[in-house]
Amino acid sequence: METVWITHETKDSSIQKIPCVAALGFFDGVHIGHQTVIEEAKKMAIQEKLKLAVITFFPHPKEVLSDGKHSVRYLMPFAMRQEKLVRLGVDVLYVIHFTPVFASLSPQQFVQEYLLAFHVKHVVAGFDFTYGYQGKGNMDTIKEHGYGEFGVTTVAKVNQAEKKISSTRIREMLAVGKVGSIPEYLGNFYETKGRIHSVYPFGQNEGYSTVTVSIDRHFTLPKPGVYETEAMIDSQYHTFVSLIRSNNTSIVEVDSEVLQALEQHKEIYLKWIKRLHEIPDEFFCLKIPEYSI
């Protein structure tokens, strides 16, 4: 997949324009709703024998439009989002730098300068996608603004348990620790990446250690507490009891064999399977350093 980073000022000189079908959206987490949009665009691209493109934005519009007062916690770093889009078969990823200048474009300007100019032949987006100044453009107006130069497919709301699948909904579930239900929205268990910082000879069983992990700051952590987690290490899945304490994670009950593997890799991808309970009092007595994420 080719990734093209675009600023409004340099877009005309930096883009090789290829006729494509474009899926539009922010796509944080690439959850089941996002996957539905991209799969619909993929079907159209195959049918029309065109490239499959995703047009997205960074940073989140809420951060820019609030003048930095609203900080968005992402579900994953951008690099992991790229990996998921590659697995979905995306050919080209256009990433537009969202700035106040870009936000001030009228809906007609956005369509003209970013869809028609990119040779988009068909647009696919969710029913609630908006564009242009103050989000005044929507899926009812986009075809008109494109002067009929491209087709439009609107993907209906994708629900789970009568609630819309959205990145906001997944963040709400993380905030209350409901990680066990997230696969119904995300398509898989929520996963974070962290770096091992220290090891303590502590565990409920002799021969086990506590490993302290600093989680990448671009992830949204679940509510503090004790969780069952899972990680693949050297092609084998291992289950851990993991503690979220303040803004770092401590993995407990790591045996010596797994500990050696972890110390070799220095990084770990954790899948959050289910919340077990609140933080036991004894954990507050541990001298575990706090790491900024």
Summary of the structure (lengths in Angstrom):
residues: 293
radius of gyration: 21.7
end to end distance: 29.2
largest distance: 71.3
contacts: 919
relative contact order: 0.13
helix: 30%
strand: 34%
